Amino acid sequence: MSTIIDEFSFDHPENKGYGKSKRLRLLSSSNPQFSTIEKQFYKGWKHPNKPKPKVHAIFKILSPDSILRPYHRYRALILSSPALRNRTKNPANEQLLFHGTNRHCTLAEDGSRIRLCILSKCNLCSVIRNSFDVKKCGTKHKFRRFGTGIYTTACSSKADDYALNADESTKLRVLLVSRVIVGNPHKRRQNATGLTEPPCGHHSVVGEPGIDLNYEETVVYDNDAIRPAYLIVYGDTPTSKSKFRSLVTALFKTPLAA
């Protein structure tokens, strides 16, 4: 029986040449995955008072199998849940959702800056290197609407509120797009700050707009329910237009999407 290799794995044939020191694979604007993520980003930009920024680049985040295997084991566990027995399409309810965090370096500021930093305060590089850690919940923002968990959202403009640049030389912003196993979600419209896990029979908590929220958010409480998948570089002020575009043109023989 053949083993399916995760497309985000170093071992996947398309990712030859990538490894521990090279985790970001720049996607060509002609790549279908680029188009899918870009459309999701624009569709999710819902704040009426925030103009839609331009997407300048999208990177695919690659990981070793030691990071990816626990995610697949968790998905298999969720698939055995009676609550999902009747789901035929996307049975684990796996979704691509946005997450904003702080960046203390210049990672992805242009096409040549793809090495992860070792700064202890750089949450972005930490997540790309080791994935998410629920223990870090609340280290930046003390208010935990749905308790101690890992927060994501389908609303890119909401995730943007948490995308912070600590390095003053950076002009663009970045958002993580993560694979999230939502499973059978517990849906709420009111805060539940004491949660440390979803209610019995559920695998996540989804906050719906209406009472305490203006925009949707999804929370998982297990580290293995989520893995970073893509990094979107966006903003209205490109750092060095000629540099970024010439690098991508050289790599793909195609212009970078505006």
C-alpha positions in Angstrom: 0.0 0.0 0.0 1.5 3.3 -1.1 1.9 6.2 1.4 0.5 9.6 0.4 3.1 12.3 1.0 1.7 15.5 2.4 2.0 18.3 -0.2 3.5 20.6 2.6 6.2 18.1 3.4 9.9 18.5 2.5 9.7 15.0 1.1 7.0 15.9 -1.5 8.5 15.8 -5.1 7.4 19.4 -5.8 9.4 20.6 -2.7 12.8 19.2 -3.7 15.6 21.5 -2.5 13.7 22.8 0.5 14.5 21.9 4.1 15.0 23.1 7.7 16.7 26.3 6.6 14.4 26.9 3.6 10.8 26.7 4.7 9.0 29.1 2.3 8.3 28.2 -1.3 7.2 31.2 -3.3 4.2 30.5 -5.5 3.9 31.8 -9.0 0.9 34.0 -9.7 -0.1 31.4 -12.3 -0.2 28.6 -9.7 -3.8 27.6 -9.0 -3.0 27.6 -5.2 -2.0 31.2 -5.5 -5.3 32.1 -7.1 -7.3 30.1 -4.5 -5.6 31.8 -1.5 -5.8 35.2 -3.0 -9.5 34.9 -3.7 -10.1 33.7 -0.1 -8.1 36.6 1.2 -10.2 39.2 -0.7 -13.5 37.4 0.0 -12.7 37.5 3.7 -11.8 41.2 3.8 -15.1 42.4 5.3 -14.3 45.5 7.4 -16.0 48.3 5.6 -13.6 50.9 7.0 -10.5 49.1 5.9 -9.6 49.4 2.2 -8.6 46.1 0.5 -4.8 45.9 0.3 -2.9 44.4 -2.6 -1.6 40.9 -2.4 2.1 41.0 -3.4 3.2 37.4 -2.8 2.0 34.1 -1.4 4.4 31.5 0.0 3.7 27.9 0.7 5.0 26.8 4.2 6.9 23.6 4.2 7.5 21.4 7.2 9.3 18.1 8.2 7.2 15.0 8.6 7.8 15.2 12.4 5.6 18.3 12.4 3.0 17.0 10.0 2.5 13.4 11.3 0.7 14.5 14.6 -1.7 16.6 12.5 -2.6 13.6 10.4 -3.0 11.4 13.5 -5.3 13.9 15.0 -7.4 14.1 11.8 -7.7 10.3 11.8 -8.9 10.5 15.4 -11.5 13.1 14.6 -12.7 11.1 11.6 -13.7 8.3 14.0 -16.0 10.6 15.9 -19.7 9.6 15.8 -20.6 13.2 15.3 -19.0 13.2 11.9 -20.2 9.8 10.8 -22.7 11.2 8.2 -20.3 13.7 6.6 -19.2 12.6 3.2 -17.6 15.8 1.8 -14.6 17.0 3.7 -15.4 14.6 6.6 -13.0 16.1 9.1 -14.3 19.6 8.2 -10.7 20.8 7.4 -10.6 24.5 6.6 -8.1 27.1 5.6 -8.3 30.0 8.0 -6.4 33.2 8.7 -4.2 34.0 11.7 -2.4 37.3 12.4 0.6 37.5 14.7 3.7 39.6 15.3 6.7 39.7 13.0 10.0 40.9 14.6 12.1 40.4 11.5 11.8 41.1 7.8 10.7 37.6 6.7 9.0 37.7 3.3 9.3 41.5 3.0 10.7 40.7 -0.5 11.3 37.5 -2.4 14.8 37.1 -1.2 14.0 37.2 2.6 12.9 33.6 3.2 15.2 32.5 6.1 13.5 32.2 9.5 14.9 34.4 12.2 15.9 33.2 15.7 14.4 36.1 17.6 12.5 34.8 20.7 9.8 37.5 20.3 9.1 36.7 16.6 5.9 34.7 16.8 5.7 34.4 13.0 9.0 32.5 12.6 8.2 30.4 15.7 4.9 29.3 14.2 6.4 28.5 10.8 9.2 26.6 12.5 7.3 24.6 15.1 3.6 25.3 14.4 1.2 26.6 17.1 1.3 26.2 20.8 -1.9 26.6 22.8 0.2 27.5 25.9 1.1 30.8 24.3 -2.6 31.9 24.2 -3.0 35.2 25.8 0.7 36.2 25.7 -0.2 39.2 23.5 -3.8 39.8 24.3 -5.1 39.0 27.7 -8.8 38.8 26.7 -9.7 35.3 25.6 -13.2 35.3 24.2 -13.5 31.6 24.1 -10.9 30.7 26.6 -7.4 29.2 26.2 -7.1 28.1 22.6 -5.7 28.8 19.2 -7.7 31.5 17.4 -8.3 31.7 13.6 -10.8 33.3 11.4 -12.3 33.2 7.9 -12.3 37.1 8.0 -8.9 38.2 6.7 -9.5 41.8 7.7 -10.1 40.7 11.3 -6.8 38.6 11.3 -5.1 41.7 9.9 -5.8 43.5 13.2 -3.3 41.1 14.9 -0.6 41.2 12.1 2.0 43.5 13.8 5.4 44.5 12.5 8.0 45.2 15.2 10.7 46.0 12.7 10.3 49.6 11.5 11.9 48.9 8.2 9.0 46.7 7.1 6.4 48.2 4.9 4.2 45.2 4.0 2.1 43.0 6.3 1.9 39.2 6.5 -0.9 36.8 7.4 -0.7 33.1 8.1 -3.2 30.8 6.4 -3.5 27.5 8.3 -5.0 24.1 7.9 -7.5 23.7 10.7 -9.4 20.6 11.6 -12.7 22.1 12.8 -14.5 18.7 13.1 -17.9 19.2 14.7 -17.9 22.8 15.9 -19.8 24.2 18.9 -21.3 27.4 17.7 -21.7 30.4 20.1 -22.7 34.0 19.9 -21.7 34.9 23.4 -18.3 34.9 25.2 -17.2 31.9 27.1 -13.8 33.0 28.6 -13.4 30.0 30.8 -13.1 27.3 28.1 -10.0 25.1 27.9 -11.6 22.6 25.5 -14.8 22.4 23.4 -18.0 21.0 24.9 -18.4 17.3 24.9 -19.0 15.9 21.4 -17.4 18.9 19.7 -13.9 19.5 18.4 -13.8 23.3 18.1 -15.7 26.5 19.0 -17.0 28.8 16.3 -17.9 32.3 17.3 -20.8 33.6 15.2 -21.5 37.3 14.6 -24.5 38.7 16.4 -24.2 39.4 20.1 -20.5 39.6 21.3 -18.8 39.3 17.9 -18.9 41.3 14.7 -16.9 38.8 12.6 -16.5 35.0 12.8 -13.7 33.3 14.6 -12.8 29.6 15.1 -10.9 28.3 18.1 -9.2 24.9 18.5 -7.8 23.7 21.8 -5.4 21.0 20.6 -2.0 21.9 19.1 -2.4 19.1 16.5 -5.6 20.5 15.2 -3.8 23.1 13.2 -0.7 23.6 11.0 0.5 26.7 9.1 0.1 26.3 5.3 0.6 29.6 3.5 2.0 33.1 4.2 0.3 36.0 2.4 2.4 39.2 1.9 0.1 42.2 1.4 -0.1 45.9 1.7 -0.4 49.2 -0.2 3.3 50.1 -0.2 5.6 47.6 -1.8 9.2 47.8 -0.4 11.1 47.7 -3.6 8.8 47.1 -6.5 11.5 46.4 -9.0 13.4 44.1 -6.6 10.4 42.0 -5.7 9.1 41.7 -9.2 12.5 41.1 -10.8 13.1 38.3 -8.3 9.8 36.6 -9.1 10.2 37.1 -12.8 13.6 35.5 -12.7 12.1 32.5 -10.7 9.0 31.9 -12.7 9.4 33.9 -16.0 6.0 35.5 -15.1 5.0 38.8 -13.5 3.9 39.0 -9.9 0.2 39.5 -9.5 -0.7 43.0 -8.5 
